[in-house]
Amino acid sequence: MLPLMMPPQSQAMKIACALVPVLLAPLPVAAKDLETTHLFGFTLGSDVNDVGEIEGESETTGRFAKRAGSYAALSSELALKFIPFENFSVEPGFGIAWDDITGVPGLDDRRQGAFDTVTVELRYRLLDRARAPFGLTLGADPHWGRVDEVSGEPVDRFGTEFLVVLDRELVADRLFGALNLTYEPAAARSRLTGVWEHQSDFGVSAALAAQVGKGVVVGAEARYLRSYDGLGLDNRTGEALFVGPTFYAKFSARVWMSAAWNVQVAGRAVNDPAALDLVNFERHQAKLRFGYNF
């Protein structure tokens, strides 16, 4: 169990530092029986589909609960993944957003659904975990959206999430570990006032997942997130540590699903003396994915 009396940054760094040597230590690598891409919940795995494969994915992300009032923000995306050549995937997609906000200080009440985002996920695998001591994949996810992710306000927002993904099969066909680093600069212009805002987020996450039955994987992850004003991690506005369980099931050679629920257990906003950062983040975050390989 995580020592919650420690600062959230120290907790995340301890998790990351403890997992890195395990991921990198020499070990005979077993055959790849499970694709690790979505094995770990919010945390990603390094696997890339085979050349010529096409995979359809749906992904729904939910964010719930602020300091007061009622807050729920859902985003759902549909995407199609292509593998044009070895170790590289491209996945264009689009999404809708639903906001239900009542009585939250600093946010207008809203109950609305809207077409939200167009995105492209790009992945390039540098090291294949089936042939190397660990897997290593780099990613970039440029996106354009029409709804502010926190307030639901109509905006024009532009951003890109950059990822470094490491994973390793710790026990053949049984236990898997992953480590992610993320950096996401974004700019948004309010369509109501014309004012531009710039922000950036940094994150580190670590996850473990165990196959408990054929194609059924359960695990846990920890994610440390920081929010900043400015595109270059300029002025920190808050930080949060999330932990929670993960689940993955492969129903057949073509069909799979994954789910995760994370709870903020530590954090603080710069301009809010209360415990937890419920200004930049939420109390609960959840993700549900379904996939089909054509």
Buried (B, 14 or more C-beta within 10 A) or exposed (E): EBEEEBEBBEBBBBBBEEBBEBBEEEBEBBEBEBBBBBBBBBBBBBBBBEEEEEBBBBBBBBBBBBBEBEBBBBBBBEBEBBBEEEBBBEBBBEBBBBBBBEEBEEBEEBEEBEEBBBBBBBBEBEBBBEEEBBBBBBBEBBBEBBBBBBBBBEBEBBBBBBBBBBBBBBEEEEBBBBBBBBBBBBBBBBEEEEEEBBBBBBBBBBBBBBBEEEBEBBBBBBBBBBBBBBBEBEEBBBBBBBBBBBBBBBEEEEEBBBBBBBBBBBBBBBEBEEEBBBBBBBBBBBBBBBBEBE
